[in-house]
């Protein structure tokens, strides 16, 4: 098949996306597909000749890419694009996507994971991987997700709010500590803070103002961090995350050796059953399809507290879904191909 692997984009998870996309593209090419990596935001300004020829480009236009410990400078990314269009689709992107049999969406964050790209592709008749636009949009908003699944699964107490700098002191006075501060619509733990005192809460709230200004303040639950994936409507073995320092933040997620990841999780069988059942409950409640990954804190009594679900989980060398798939004998290449095949089935059902 001719496959565009769409990555990059213009979100704080841009670098993670490029790492995922590079690995996916090479895996699909190794399995005989004409896969090409395309940066959604920068597009194909540097390409001469017919776009169809890019499917035969050496190494699928991939380059060696590793996720840096720091988040990307999006202003610098914007400056790289010669055309000054307001479109998040760079030059030639929609055109080459229309030539493909399917687009493998390797985007992460607010540029690609929030349903807008999926909706555009639906309108244009372009097949793509993963969940549809509505499930993607719901899952991206941590507050909406919790509202939809509360009562079906256990979740920590939370409240969501939009605020200004002038309102921070009031929020600090009204918030029980410790708590977790999260931007309502970001991934990769960008902007997430576990705070134990008022001073730390002020810092966290000011940081989140630059990430959209809508936050979820969540009760801090002490326990083990367990994550579980779904692939082709069946749950995979869960994985336990043990960061060597701090919590499972952006740096610990993407720097090799920063966290210990154990799959299958070394938890009692009954705990595993609860985690996997809760994962499927959330997956179905949001109307997701093909694959996803849910995050939990499991307390000492085996109760899984649902945190969030990711509709385009990472596919980098340190990512979790490939590890969970490997635990049931699915290689990385097979995983990528399964995502493509299941996605084409899902698009036909829309």
LINDAHU-V611357 format. One record per pair of residues at least 24 apart in sequence whose ideal C-beta (glycine too) atoms are under 8 Angstrom apart, sorted by the first residue. I is the first residue (numbers start at 1). J is the second residue. If there is no record, write none. Layout:
BEGIN
{{I	J} {I	J}}
END
This chain:
BEGIN
{{1	33} {1	34} {1	100} {1	101} {1	102} {1	340} {2	33} {2	34} {2	55} {2	99} {2	100} {2	101} {3	28} {3	33} {3	34} {3	35} {3	36} {3	100} {3	101} {3	102} {3	103} {3	104} {3	340} {4	35} {4	36} {4	38} {4	96} {4	97} {4	99} {4	100} {4	102} {4	103} {4	104} {5	35} {5	36} {5	37} {5	38} {5	60} {5	103} {5	104} {5	106} {6	38} {6	40} {6	93} {6	97} {6	103} {6	104} {6	105} {6	106} {6	107} {6	112} {6	117} {7	37} {7	38} {7	39} {7	40} {7	106} {7	107} {8	39} {8	40} {8	41} {8	42} {8	107} {9	39} {9	40} {9	41} {9	88} {9	107} {9	108} {9	109} {9	111} {9	112} {10	40} {10	41} {10	74} {10	77} {10	78} {10	88} {10	111} {11	74} {11	107} {11	108} {11	109} {11	110} {11	111} {11	112} {11	113} {12	71} {12	72} {12	74} {12	109} {12	110} {12	186} {12	188} {12	190} {12	211} {13	108} {13	109} {13	113} {13	186} {13	187} {13	188} {13	190} {14	41} {14	72} {14	74} {14	77} {14	108} {14	109} {14	111} {15	65} {15	67} {15	68} {15	71} {15	72} {16	67} {16	108} {16	188} {16	254} {16	314} {16	316} {17	106} {17	107} {17	108} {17	109} {17	112} {18	65} {19	65} {19	66} {19	67} {19	254} {19	314} {19	316} {19	317} {20	106} {20	108} {20	314} {20	315} {20	316} {20	319} {21	104} {21	106} {21	315} {22	62} {22	63} {22	64} {22	65} {23	315} {23	316} {23	317} {23	332} {24	104} {24	106} {24	315} {24	336} {25	60} {25	61} {25	62} {25	104} {26	59} {26	60} {26	62} {27	332} {27	333} {27	336} {28	104} {28	333} {28	336} {28	337} {28	340} {29	59} {29	60} {30	333} {31	333} {31	336} {31	337} {35	60} {35	104} {36	60} {36	61} {36	96} {37	61} {37	62} {38	93} {38	96} {38	97} {39	90} {40	88} {40	89} {40	90} {40	93} {40	107} {40	111} {40	112} {40	117} {41	77} {41	81} {41	88} {41	89} {41	90} {41	111} {42	77} {42	80} {42	81} {42	90} {43	81} {43	89} {43	90} {43	91} {43	92} {43	93} {44	90} {44	91} {44	92} {44	93} {44	96} {45	81} {45	82} {45	83} {45	90} {45	91} {45	92} {47	92} {51	92} {51	95} {51	96} {51	99} {52	99} {54	96} {55	99} {55	100} {67	254} {67	255} {67	316} {69	251} {69	254} {69	255} {71	190} {71	250} {89	120} {94	120} {94	124} {94	126} {97	121} {97	124} {97	126} {98	124} {98	126} {100	126} {101	127} {102	127} {102	128} {102	129} {102	340} {102	343} {102	344} {103	127} {103	128} {103	129} {104	128} {104	129} {104	336} {104	339} {104	340} {105	129} {105	130} {105	312} {106	312} {106	315} {107	312} {108	187} {108	188} {108	312} {108	314} {109	186} {109	187} {109	188} {109	190} {110	140} {110	185} {110	186} {112	312} {113	140} {113	187} {113	310} {113	311} {113	312} {114	140} {114	185} {115	140} {122	350} {127	343} {127	344} {127	347} {128	343} {128	347} {129	290} {129	339} {129	340} {129	343} {130	289} {130	290} {130	291} {130	311} {130	312} {130	339} {130	343} {131	287} {131	288} {131	289} {131	290} {131	292} {131	311} {131	346} {132	287} {132	289} {132	346} {132	350} {134	287} {135	286} {135	287} {135	288} {135	289} {135	311} {136	311} {136	312} {138	286} {138	287} {139	286} {139	288} {139	292} {139	308} {139	309} {139	310} {139	311} {140	185} {140	187} {140	311} {141	184} {141	185} {142	182} {142	184} {142	185} {142	216} {142	308} {143	184} {143	214} {143	216} {145	282} {145	286} {145	308} {145	309} {146	216} {146	306} {148	285} {148	286} {149	281} {149	282} {149	285} {149	286} {149	306} {152	281} {152	282} {152	285} {153	278} {153	281} {153	282} {153	304} {153	306} {154	278} {154	303} {154	304} {154	305} {154	306} {155	305} {155	306} {155	307} {156	180} {156	218} {156	219} {156	220} {156	221} {156	297} {156	305} {156	307} {157	218} {157	219} {158	216} {158	217} {158	218} {158	219} {159	216} {159	217} {160	184} {160	214} {160	215} {160	216} {160	217} {161	214} {161	215} {161	217} {162	213} {162	214} {163	205} {163	209} {163	213} {163	215} {164	209} {164	213} {165	206} {165	209} {168	202} {168	205} {168	206} {169	202} {171	201} {171	205} {171	217} {172	198} {172	201} {172	202} {172	205} {175	201} {175	217} {176	219} {177	201} {177	220} {178	220} {179	217} {179	218} {179	219} {179	220} {180	217} {180	218} {180	219} {180	220} {181	205} {181	208} {181	215} {181	216} {181	217} {181	218} {182	208} {182	215} {182	216} {182	218} {183	208} {183	211} {183	212} {183	214} {183	215} {183	216} {184	212} {184	214} {184	215} {184	216} {185	212} {185	214} {186	211} {186	212} {187	310} {188	250} {188	253} {188	254} {188	314} {189	247} {189	248} {189	249} {189	250} {189	253} {190	250} {192	247} {192	249} {194	220} {194	247} {218	307} {221	297} {221	299} {221	305} {222	297} {222	299} {223	297} {223	298} {223	299} {223	300} {223	305} {224	267} {224	297} {224	298} {225	295} {225	296} {225	297} {226	265} {226	267} {226	275} {226	295} {226	296} {226	297} {226	298} {226	304} {227	293} {227	294} {227	295} {227	296} {227	320} {228	275} {228	276} {228	279} {228	293} {228	294} {228	296} {228	324} {229	279} {229	291} {229	292} {229	293} {229	294} {229	313} {229	320} {229	321} {229	324} {229	325} {230	279} {230	280} {230	283} {230	288} {230	291} {230	292} {230	293} {230	294} {231	290} {231	291} {231	321} {231	325} {231	330} {231	335} {231	338} {231	339} {231	342} {232	290} {232	291} {232	338} {232	342} {233	289} {235	276} {235	279} {235	280} {236	321} {236	324} {236	325} {236	327} {236	328} {237	263} {237	264} {237	265} {237	272} {237	324} {237	327} {237	328} {238	263} {238	264} {238	265} {238	267} {238	272} {238	275} {238	276} {238	324} {239	263} {239	264} {239	265} {239	320} {239	323} {239	324} {240	265} {240	266} {240	267} {241	320} {253	314} {253	318} {254	314} {254	316} {254	318} {255	318} {256	317} {256	318} {261	318} {261	320} {261	323} {263	320} {263	323} {263	324} {263	326} {263	327} {264	327} {267	298} {267	302} {268	302} {270	302} {271	298} {271	302} {271	304} {274	302} {274	303} {274	304} {275	304} {278	304} {278	306} {279	309} {282	306} {282	309} {283	309} {289	342} {289	343} {289	346} {290	339} {290	342} {290	343} {290	346} {291	321} {291	339} {291	342} {293	320} {293	321}}
END
